[in-house]
Amino acid sequence: MSNTKTMLAMLALGATVAFAGPAFADKMKATLDGKSEVPPNTSAGKGSAEIDYDAATKKLNWKLTYSGLSGPATVAHFHGPADPGANAGVAVAIPNATSSPAEGSATLTDAQAADLMAGKYYVNVHTAANPGGEIRGQVTK
């Protein structure tokens, strides 16, 4: 086999292997702070949410971590649909968010999946001192 034919055969095999693999989750993230709240606050709290979303199964997985809040977290949620600077209702609860890290998953509806993929979700951690939310971060790819 000539070098060109060998190279083409290897490229074809590589492409076949690359496309034969399982579907992969979309990796997303939210970086949370008080400045992102609406209205903003001066909380020293910080946090992040590492998010995986599988469009085929509509399964959302997350790991939320935070520190420096004004007091214990009372609840946390994914809110939406909303752009940065706008508020929205609870879309998906984050159970066990009273301690960090909080990990979990949920299966989204078609409408929730569309809002998530359109960048219309944010993560909000609430405290007694900030019942509307102490730290917030928009979910981005």
Secondary structure as UniProt FT lines:
FT   HELIX           3..20
FT   STRAND          26..33
FT   HELIX           34..36
FT   STRAND          46..54
FT   TURN            55..58
FT   STRAND          59..67
FT   STRAND          73..79
FT   TURN            84..85
FT   STRAND          90..93
FT   TURN            95..98
FT   STRAND          102..107
FT   HELIX           110..117
FT   TURN            118..119
FT   STRAND          122..127
FT   TURN            131..132
FT   STRAND          135..138
//
